[in-house]
């Protein structure tokens, strides 16, 4: 198949959804995107990095806007190929894996690259791989390490689903593994053992009673969350377990550093005889809405903005000193769901707003 970049971005979204691209299996969609950009756009330098496709203009326009989106999805759940429902109770809806997260955003970016003839800014497009899995595999991180000059811009727009609102900044995320050890014994003679799983009782009570902090930054309200997300232990139905693990995820407001987040979790579990290991972490991103380039985008979107719940790659741009926002079609609450779907009017709306922003002089 050939992606038609000049087609309605609604149809382009459906075409992208119909190309399976679960994380680490993005070669086909990257091939299609690369071919379409090479054949259907003009004035772009285009390169390939693994299963990421990068394109940029160099017109000397004095400012640069980056449009970035990931090509991968979570595993398919009987929701490919796409399906359009014109007369649903929610209106005209496109169903399918990635319609929300985030092939509709990719479709908007690709369509604009092919159809804007006289942009007010130089453009950089980055379509990357492996966003939906561990941060160490993230294609944008690889680009940052190997091709840092491609991530230079005055403002970055990440096409994550935001329901057509500007979602500024993002929460940081931290995963900690707590471990407990005990003594194995036959469960019929349990007094001879020491149950490792039982040692998590106190920390689970603390997590259940935890009260999340809320923080207002630049008019964006971030709510934190600290949750147990996985527990494991035990070897057989008649054995007192001698080892157990509990994974805890802390989603923290961007006014905390990763180090401060780690210290906070240590304080929550203080005094308990548990091992403590940080297994994954990514910093949050401050909104940066006072920067001129970001303010102009908010104005183009009608002044609507809110905080981003969840971690996104705007954090990487923030760390580079680039103001960045999340802006794309789709309700983020529907991301990753079996019934993932997007109102097609949001695809049209986001396209119109970004076209106005990218061509305003």
C-alpha positions as CSV (number, residue, x, y, z in Angstrom):
1,X,0.0,0.0,0.0
2,X,1.0,3.6,-0.4
3,X,0.0,6.2,2.2
4,X,-1.8,9.1,0.5
5,X,-0.5,12.2,2.5
6,X,-2.8,14.6,0.5
7,X,-5.9,12.6,1.4
8,X,-8.2,13.7,4.3
9,X,-6.3,13.0,7.5
10,X,-9.2,11.0,8.7
11,X,-8.6,8.5,5.9
12,X,-4.9,8.7,6.5
13,X,-5.4,7.8,10.1
14,X,-7.4,4.7,9.0
15,X,-4.6,3.7,6.7
16,X,-2.0,4.0,9.4
17,X,-4.1,2.0,11.8
18,X,-4.4,-0.7,9.2
19,X,-0.6,-1.2,9.3
20,X,0.1,-3.2,12.4
21,X,3.0,-1.6,14.3
22,X,3.3,-3.0,17.8
23,X,6.4,-1.9,19.7
24,X,9.6,-3.4,18.2
25,X,7.7,-4.3,15.0
26,X,7.6,-0.9,13.3
27,X,9.7,-1.6,10.2
28,X,6.7,-1.8,7.8
29,X,5.1,1.4,8.9
30,X,8.4,3.2,9.0
31,X,9.0,2.0,5.4
32,X,5.6,3.3,4.3
33,X,6.0,6.7,6.1
34,X,9.5,7.1,4.6
35,X,8.4,6.3,1.1
36,X,5.4,8.6,1.3
37,X,7.5,11.5,2.6
38,X,10.1,11.1,-0.1
39,X,7.5,10.8,-2.9
40,X,4.9,13.3,-1.8
41,X,6.7,16.2,-0.1
42,X,9.1,18.8,-1.3
43,X,11.9,20.7,0.4
44,X,12.5,18.1,3.1
45,X,15.8,16.5,4.0
46,X,14.8,12.9,5.0
47,X,16.8,10.3,6.9
48,X,16.2,7.0,8.6
49,X,17.3,6.0,12.1
50,X,16.4,2.4,12.8
51,X,12.6,2.3,12.6
52,X,12.4,6.1,13.0
53,X,11.9,8.5,10.1
54,X,13.1,12.1,10.3
55,X,12.4,15.0,7.9
56,X,13.2,18.7,8.1
57,X,13.2,21.8,6.0
58,X,16.0,24.3,5.9
59,X,14.4,27.5,4.4
60,X,16.1,29.9,6.8
61,X,12.8,31.1,8.2
62,X,14.2,32.2,11.6
63,X,12.2,29.8,13.7
64,X,11.7,26.0,13.8
65,X,8.7,24.0,15.0
66,X,9.1,20.3,15.6
67,X,6.2,17.8,15.1
68,X,7.0,14.5,16.8
69,X,5.0,11.3,17.1
70,X,5.6,7.7,17.8
71,X,4.7,5.0,15.2
72,X,4.2,2.1,17.6
73,X,1.1,0.9,19.5
74,X,0.4,-1.4,22.4
75,X,-0.5,-5.0,21.4
76,X,-3.5,-5.4,19.1
77,X,-6.7,-6.5,20.8
78,X,-8.9,-7.6,17.9
79,X,-9.1,-3.9,16.9
80,X,-7.2,-3.9,13.6
81,X,-8.2,-3.2,10.8
82,X,-9.8,0.2,11.5
83,X,-13.6,0.6,11.4
84,X,-15.5,3.8,10.9
85,X,-19.0,4.3,12.4
86,X,-20.7,7.3,11.0
87,X,-23.9,7.3,13.1
88,X,-22.9,6.0,16.5
89,X,-24.3,7.5,19.7
90,X,-21.0,9.5,19.9
91,X,-21.2,10.7,16.4
92,X,-18.8,10.0,13.5
93,X,-16.2,7.7,15.1
94,X,-13.1,5.9,13.9
95,X,-12.3,2.7,15.8
96,X,-9.0,0.8,16.0
97,X,-5.7,0.3,17.7
98,X,-3.7,3.5,17.6
99,X,-6.6,5.8,16.6
100,X,-6.0,7.6,19.9
101,X,-2.4,6.8,20.8
102,X,-1.3,8.2,18.4
103,X,-1.8,7.4,14.7
104,X,-4.3,10.2,14.4
105,X,-1.7,12.7,15.5
106,X,0.8,11.2,13.1
107,X,-1.7,11.5,10.3
108,X,-2.2,15.2,11.0
109,X,1.6,15.8,10.9
110,X,2.1,13.9,7.7
111,X,-0.8,15.6,6.0
112,X,0.4,19.0,7.0
113,X,4.0,18.3,5.8
114,X,2.6,17.4,2.4
115,X,0.0,20.2,2.0
116,X,1.6,23.4,3.6
117,X,3.3,25.2,0.8
118,X,4.3,28.4,2.5
119,X,5.0,27.7,6.2
120,X,6.0,30.5,8.6
121,X,8.5,28.3,10.3
122,X,11.0,25.7,9.3
123,X,9.6,22.3,10.2
124,X,11.2,19.1,11.7
125,X,9.1,15.9,11.7
126,X,10.2,13.0,13.9
127,X,8.3,9.7,13.6
128,X,9.9,7.3,16.1
129,X,9.7,3.8,17.5
130,X,9.3,1.9,20.8
131,X,7.6,4.6,22.8
132,X,5.1,2.2,24.4
133,X,7.7,0.1,26.2
134,X,10.6,0.7,28.6
135,X,12.3,4.1,28.4
136,X,15.6,2.5,27.5
137,X,14.2,1.3,24.1
138,X,12.6,4.7,23.2
139,X,13.5,5.7,19.7
140,X,13.5,9.4,20.6
141,X,16.1,8.7,23.2
142,X,18.2,7.0,20.6
143,X,17.9,10.0,18.3
144,X,18.8,12.3,21.1
145,X,22.0,10.3,21.7
146,X,23.0,9.7,18.0
147,X,21.4,12.7,16.1
148,X,21.0,15.5,18.6
149,X,21.1,18.2,16.0
150,X,17.7,16.9,14.7
151,X,16.1,17.8,18.0
152,X,16.8,21.5,17.8
153,X,13.7,23.6,17.7
154,X,12.0,26.7,19.1
155,X,8.9,24.7,20.2
156,X,8.0,21.0,20.0
157,X,4.5,19.6,19.5
158,X,4.0,16.0,20.5
159,X,1.0,14.4,18.9
160,X,-0.1,12.6,22.0
161,X,-3.9,12.4,22.5
162,X,-5.3,15.5,24.3
163,X,-8.8,15.7,23.1
164,X,-8.0,18.8,21.0
165,X,-6.7,20.7,24.1
166,X,-3.2,21.9,24.6
167,X,-1.9,19.6,27.4
168,X,1.2,21.2,28.9
169,X,4.1,19.6,30.5
170,X,3.8,16.1,31.9
171,X,4.1,14.1,35.1
172,X,7.3,12.3,36.0
173,X,7.2,8.6,36.5
174,X,9.2,6.4,38.9
175,X,9.0,2.6,39.4
176,X,10.4,1.1,42.6
177,X,10.7,-2.6,43.4
178,X,10.4,-3.5,47.1
179,X,11.6,-6.9,48.2
180,X,11.0,-9.0,51.3
181,X,12.8,-12.1,52.4
182,X,11.8,-14.8,54.9
183,X,12.3,-18.4,55.7
184,X,10.8,-21.3,53.7
185,X,8.8,-23.9,55.5
186,X,6.0,-26.4,55.0
187,X,2.7,-24.6,55.4
188,X,1.5,-27.3,57.8
189,X,4.3,-26.3,60.1
190,X,4.2,-22.6,59.3
191,X,5.7,-21.5,62.7
192,X,9.0,-22.9,61.5
193,X,9.0,-20.3,58.6
194,X,8.9,-16.6,58.1
195,X,6.4,-15.5,55.4
196,X,7.9,-13.0,53.0
197,X,4.5,-12.0,51.5
198,X,3.1,-11.1,54.8
199,X,5.8,-8.5,55.3
200,X,4.1,-6.3,52.6
201,X,1.0,-5.8,54.8
202,X,2.2,-2.6,56.4
203,X,3.4,-1.0,53.1
204,X,0.1,-1.9,51.3
205,X,-1.8,-0.2,54.1
206,X,0.4,2.9,53.7
207,X,-0.2,3.0,50.0
208,X,-4.0,2.5,50.4
209,X,-4.1,5.4,52.8
210,X,-1.8,7.7,50.7
211,X,-3.2,11.1,49.9
212,X,-2.1,12.5,46.6
213,X,-0.6,16.0,46.4
214,X,-2.0,18.5,43.8
215,X,0.1,21.3,42.4
216,X,-0.8,24.3,40.3
217,X,1.9,25.3,37.8
218,X,1.2,28.0,35.2
219,X,-2.5,27.4,35.6
220,X,-2.1,23.6,35.1
221,X,-3.1,21.4,38.0
222,X,-1.1,18.2,38.4
223,X,-2.3,15.4,40.7
224,X,0.2,12.9,41.9
225,X,-0.4,9.2,42.5
226,X,1.4,6.4,44.3
227,X,0.2,2.9,43.6
228,X,1.2,-0.7,44.0
229,X,1.1,-2.1,40.5
230,X,2.5,-5.7,40.8
231,X,3.1,-8.2,43.6
232,X,4.7,-11.7,43.3
233,X,5.9,-14.4,45.5
234,X,5.4,-18.0,46.5
235,X,6.6,-21.3,45.1
236,X,3.9,-23.8,45.8
237,X,0.5,-24.1,47.5
238,X,2.0,-25.8,50.6
239,X,5.1,-23.7,51.1
240,X,5.6,-20.6,53.2
241,X,7.3,-18.2,50.8
242,X,10.8,-17.0,51.5
243,X,10.9,-14.2,48.9
244,X,8.4,-11.7,47.5
245,X,8.4,-8.6,45.3
246,X,6.2,-5.5,45.2
247,X,6.4,-2.9,42.4
248,X,5.3,0.6,43.1
249,X,4.7,3.4,40.6
250,X,4.9,7.0,41.6
251,X,3.5,9.6,39.1
252,X,4.8,12.9,40.4
253,X,4.2,16.6,39.5
254,X,7.0,18.3,37.4
255,X,8.1,20.5,40.2
256,X,9.9,17.5,41.7
257,X,13.1,16.1,40.3
258,X,13.5,12.3,40.0
259,X,15.8,12.4,43.0
260,X,13.2,14.2,45.1
261,X,10.6,11.6,43.9
262,X,12.8,8.7,45.0
263,X,13.4,10.4,48.4
264,X,9.6,10.8,48.8
265,X,8.9,7.1,48.2
266,X,11.7,6.2,50.6
267,X,9.9,8.4,53.2
268,X,6.6,6.6,52.6
269,X,8.2,3.1,53.3
270,X,10.5,4.3,56.0
271,X,11.0,2.0,58.9
272,X,10.0,-1.2,57.1
273,X,12.4,-4.1,56.6
274,X,12.2,-4.1,52.8
275,X,14.7,-4.0,49.9
276,X,14.4,-0.8,47.8
277,X,15.5,-0.7,44.1
278,X,14.6,2.0,41.5
279,X,13.8,0.0,38.3
280,X,12.8,2.9,36.0
281,X,12.4,6.6,36.1
282,X,11.8,9.6,33.8
283,X,11.5,13.2,34.9
284,X,8.4,15.3,34.3
285,X,8.2,18.5,32.2
286,X,7.2,21.9,33.4
287,X,4.5,23.6,31.3
288,X,6.7,26.4,29.9
289,X,3.6,28.3,28.8
290,X,5.2,31.7,29.2
291,X,7.5,31.0,26.3
292,X,6.4,33.0,23.2
293,X,6.3,30.0,20.8
294,X,4.1,28.0,23.2
295,X,1.9,31.0,23.9
296,X,1.3,31.5,20.2
297,X,0.1,27.9,19.9
298,X,-2.2,28.3,22.8
299,X,-3.7,31.4,21.1
300,X,-4.2,29.4,17.9
301,X,-6.0,26.7,19.8
302,X,-8.5,29.2,21.3
303,X,-6.7,29.6,24.7
304,X,-7.7,26.1,25.8
305,X,-5.0,24.2,27.8
306,X,-4.7,21.9,30.8
307,X,-2.1,19.8,32.6
308,X,-1.0,16.5,31.1
309,X,-1.6,13.4,33.2
310,X,0.8,10.7,32.5
311,X,4.4,10.8,31.2
312,X,5.1,11.7,27.6
313,X,8.2,12.6,25.6
314,X,7.7,16.3,26.2
315,X,9.9,15.6,29.1
316,X,12.9,14.9,26.8
317,X,12.3,18.3,25.0
318,X,11.9,20.1,28.3
319,X,15.3,18.7,29.4
320,X,16.8,20.1,26.2
321,X,15.4,23.6,27.0
322,X,12.7,23.4,24.3
323,X,9.1,24.4,25.3
324,X,6.9,21.4,24.4
325,X,3.2,20.6,24.5
326,X,1.0,17.6,23.9
327,X,-1.6,18.3,21.2
328,X,-3.5,15.7,19.3
329,X,-6.9,14.1,18.6
330,X,-8.4,11.6,20.9
331,X,-9.4,11.1,24.5
332,X,-6.3,10.0,26.4
333,X,-8.6,7.9,28.7
334,X,-9.3,5.7,25.7
335,X,-5.6,5.1,24.9
336,X,-4.6,1.4,25.0
337,X,-8.3,0.2,25.4
338,X,-9.8,-2.6,23.3
339,X,-12.5,-0.1,22.2
340,X,-10.0,2.7,21.4
341,X,-11.7,5.2,19.1
342,X,-11.5,8.9,18.1
343,X,-14.2,11.3,17.0
344,X,-13.2,12.2,13.4
345,X,-14.1,15.9,14.0
346,X,-11.1,16.1,16.4
347,X,-8.8,15.0,13.7
348,X,-10.2,17.8,11.4
349,X,-10.1,20.3,14.2
350,X,-6.4,19.6,15.2
351,X,-5.4,19.8,11.5
352,X,-7.1,23.2,11.1
353,X,-5.5,24.6,14.3
354,X,-2.0,23.5,13.4
355,X,-2.3,24.7,9.8
356,X,-3.3,28.1,11.1
357,X,-0.4,28.1,13.6
358,X,2.2,26.9,11.1
359,X,1.2,29.5,8.5
360,X,0.5,32.5,10.6
361,X,2.9,35.4,10.0
